[in-house]
Amino acid sequence: MIRILIADDHSVVRKGLRQILLEGFPTAHIEEVPDAEEMIKKIMQSPWDVVISDLSMPGRSGLEALSQLKQINPKLPVLILSIHPEDQYAIRVLKAGASGYLSKDMAPDELVNAVQRVMLGKKYITASIAEKLASVLDQDSGKAAHESLSDREFSVLKLLAAGKSVSEIAESLFLSVTTVSTYRSRIMAKMGMKNNADLTLYSIEHKLI
């Protein structure tokens, strides 16, 4: 029996994914969790064949949790779901150890096919992602400024660029205001930006928001 774990902070999304998966895998055992912390707990408690995780969740993002998950079980296939464009996020999650990247507007069959493929130990990537990945691997220099950020810094960057205040970000990520301010300073230094307006403009130009 296939064991599948779904992590997403939206109940309606989890229920929809469950329904699609049960149509493709009628005998599957499927469990749901609302955030990354619960996902990690479940993975430590029980064996799973596939994990399907949202990219953006309250607290730790799916991307941030991915590194810990791979430390616990390096061979566990993880599919990352997101509403964000694949051209900016797919490469990042694949390089972090994910087995595949799927858009939330995918066709139901695509999810089933992705699960089948990663369970065989293969990666699930679209043709466009494959081209971009090849391009990235061929590049020795010329990285975009945001590529130097850690996963947590990248999460903070997106929120700053979206117009969130330091206090709002702290509340959203369950961090102190001081910690978020430190992340903001690091982001500015690494990316050579002067203010939040620069971050917003950069993020729009690079389709991060």
Buried (B, 14 or more C-beta within 10 A) or exposed (E): EBBBBBBBBEEEBBEBBBEBBEEBBEEBEBBBBBBBBBBBEBBEEEEBBBBBBBBBBBBBBBBBBBEBBBEEBEEBBBBBBBEBEBEBBBBBBBEBBBBBBBBBEBEBEBBBBBBBBBBEEEBBBBEEBEEBBEEBEEEEEEEEBBBEBBBBBBBBBBBBBBEBEBEBBBBBBEBEBEBBBBBBEBBBEBBEBEEBEBBBEBBEEBEBB
